[in-house]
């Protein structure tokens, strides 16, 4: 136990204080040990069904702890790792891999019972119910996915580096197209002996579809087809769960009345990407049209 929280909300963290060495062995004092011991005795009372003051209860509790630790190492640890890997492989937003997340499993409670006295098994305790790997994997995967949604979530998008040549007449349309697709110009240099400008820019991978035809159409052929190469991963610093609350925000961004308090996705690229990916994968999308009173609709043409 790293710390103990009391009923009034205070948290006690044990701190080690060293005493000077003497003839006796070195002793240590922990702050908050009374609270920790009381909590430990309460757990022991519910675990073995004995009073904490009984000396046999302490022995039985130690044996129960060792049995629970053995069950964790042999039957549950591998399944817990598999559940963590599954949760990181498919996140809750887009069912895509999750990056830079550390999951801390604070504690595991395992119910154990005594074996019958006529049993040949040398182990004194066993699990109260059979623990299968599938139960542990599903529980840990669901728990991690729910925990991720309790913290601010951000998307990580790939950026492409594009290189192209443009004349002076095509610069205006080129910058207009790049700014609309959230692109950024990195360098622009003149090509020796020509009136062309060599431009290097970056653009999000999700915005790169149909870029070459649009550049050729907007610039009337003054811009060459870009050469796209993967550049880097970058965090999209937009909250996909932001909801317009004030009257001005609702007027600017709108609201979805049928689905409750949900954002319409206007000027929210993160939410737009999430809905695009989930729709393409066949997952549930909050902005999908909901049919009300479908049995009352008339899809057949009336005869005149």
N, C-alpha and C positions, 0 to 999 in steps of 0.2 A: 504494500500500500504506500503510495507516494504522499497522500494527504488524506485527512478526514474532515468532512464537513458536518458541523453540528446542526442542531435543529433551528438555531437562530440565524443560520446563514454564514457563520464564521468558519473559516478554513484553517486547519492546523496542519502545518508542514513540519515534520521532524527535522531538527537541526542538531548536528553532532557537535558536542563540546568535549574537548580533550582535557583530561586531568593530568597533572604531572605524574610521571612514573615513580613508583615507590617499591616497597617490598612486595606489595600485592600486584596483581595483574592490572593492566590499564583498563579503566572503566569509562563508560560513555553515558551521557545523559541526553535524552531526547525531549524536546519541547512538544507538548501535546500528547504525551504518551497515555495520560489518563483517558482522554477522549478516544484514542485509538484502541486502548484495551477494553473500554466499555463497548465500543462498536464490535470488536472482535468477539467478546463474550456473547453479545446479542446474536451474532451470526452463528456462533457455536451452539447456542441454545436451540435455534431453529434447525440446525444441521443434524445434531445427534439426539435431540429430545431429552437432554439432561440439564441440570442446573449448572451454571458456569462455576459455582464454587466447588463442585465435586471434582476430586482429583482424577477420577476415571474419565470424566468428560474431556479433560485436556488431552489425555492419552488417545481417546477415541477420535478427538478432533484432529490430532496430528496424523493418525492413521488415515482418516478420511481425506485430509488434504493431500497426502501422498498418493492415495488411490485416485483422486481427481486429477492430480498432476500427471499421473501415469496414463490416465484415459486421454488427457489432452495431447500428450506427446505421441501416443500410439494411434489414436483413432481420429483426432480432430485437427491436428496441426496442418497436415497436408491438405485437407479439405478447406481449411481457412485460407491457406495460400492460394488455392485454386479459385475460391470465391473472390479474393482480392484481385487476382489477375483478370477474372471475367468482368469485374466492375470497372477496372481500368481500361479494358479492351473496348468496352462499349459504354460511353458515358450517358447520363440521363437526358442531355439536350438533343443530340443528333445521332446517338448510337455510334459515336466516333471515339477513337482513343483519347484518354485523358493524360495530360502532361503535368509534371511538377506537382504532384500531390503526395503527401505523406499521410498515411492512415495509422492512427495510434489505437490499438485495441487495449483499452484500459483494464478490463477484467473479464473473466469468464466464470460463470456460475454453473456447476455441474451437480446435479442431484445424484447422490449415491445412497445405496442401502446395504445392509449387512447380508452376507451370504448365509444360507442355512448351515447349521453346525455339522450336518452330515455330508456337506459338499466336500469333494476331493480337491477343489481348487485351493492353493495355498493363500491366495489373496483374500483378505477379510472383507473388502468392500467391492461392490460392482455398481455400474451405472443403473439408476432406477428404471430407465427405459433404454431400449436399443437406439444408439446414435448412429445413423447412417451418414455417409459422406454427402449424399445429395441434400440432406436437411441443413448441414453446416454450410455448404456452398451457397444454397439459395438464401439462407438467412443472412450470411455475411454480405453477399452481393446486394441484396435489397437494402440492408442497413447502410452500406457505403453509398449507394446511389441516393438514398434519402438524406444522408449527411451532406453530400455534395450540394444538394439544393438548398441547404440552410445557410450556405455561405455565398458571397458574391461570385457569380460565375461569368467567365469571359470566353469568347471564342478565340482560337488561334488559327489564323488564315495564312496561306502561302502567298508569297509575293514573287512575281516574275520580273526579270530585267529585260527590257526590250531595247533594241538598237535599230535606228532607222535614219534615213536621210530625207531632208525636206528642203524645198526652196523657200525664199523669203516670202513668197506669196501664200504658201501653205502653212505658215507658222500659226496664224490666228485660228484656223480650223483645227489644227493639231492640238493646241493648248486647250481649246474648248472641249474636244473629245476626251482628252486625258483628265481634265478637271471633273467632267461629268462622271467618269469611271474611277474617281479617287486615285488617279495616277499622279506621280511627282517626277518632275524633270530633274535629273541628277547633274548632267553636263550637257553643254551644247558648244561645239567647236566648228569652225569653218574648215572645209576640205580644201587643201591647197590646189590652186589652179582651176577651181570651179566655183559656182555660186551656190553650192549646196551646203547645208548645215548638218553635221553629224550629231544626233541627239541620243542620249542615253537616259532612260527613265525607268521607273518601277511602277508596277500596277498590280493590284490584288488578282489572284488567279481566278476568283469567281467573277471578276469583271472583264476578263480577257476574251470571253466568247464573243465572236463576231466583231472583234476589234479591227482587223485588216479591211473587211468590206466597208465598214463605216468610215475609216480613215480615207480610203480611196474615194468614197462617195462625197464626203464633206469637203475634201480638198480638191476635188476634180482632177485627181491623178498627180497632184503636186507632192504627195508624200508617198514614199516607197512602203512596201509591205514590211512590217516589223519582224525582227528576229527575236523570238521569246525563249528565254533560258531561266530555269528556276534560280531564284536568288536567296530567299531566306524565309523563315517563319516569323510572324509578328503577331502580337496580341492585339485584337480589336477592342479598344478601350471604350466599349459601349455596353450599357446594361440592357440585356435583352428582356428583362422583366420590368422595365420602367413603364409605369401606367400614368397617363394624364389624369390629374386630380382636380386642378383648379378649373374654373369656368373658361378662362382664356386658353388653357392648354387643350381642353376638350373641343373648343371651337377651332383651334389650329390643327389638331391631330385627329379629331373625331373619336368616336367610341363605338364599341360593339355591344349593343343592347341585349342581343339574344344569348350571348355566351358569358355575360357577367362582366366583371372588371378586367378587361383585357385590352392590350394596346392594339391599335390598328396597324402598326408597323410603319407609319409614315415617318420618314427621316430617321428610322431605326434600322441600320443595316444589319446589326446582329440578329434581331428578330426576323428580318426578311430572309437572311441566310438559313436560319433554323427552320423556318417554314418551308423553304425551297427543298432543303435536304430531306426533311421528314416526309414531305409530299412525294418526292422522288423514290423514297424507300418504302412507301406504302404505310407509314406510321400515322398516328392520329395527329391532326393539325387543328389548333384551336380556332383558326379563322375560316374553317370550312363552312360551307353553307348548310344550315340546318333546316330541314323541311318541317313545317308546322302544319298539322292536320293534313297529312298526305292523302288520307282516304277521301278528302273532299275535293281534290284536284281533278280537273277534267283535261285529259290529254288527247281525247278523240275530238275530231272536228264535228261540229254539229251540222246536221243536214238541214239545208234551207228548203 
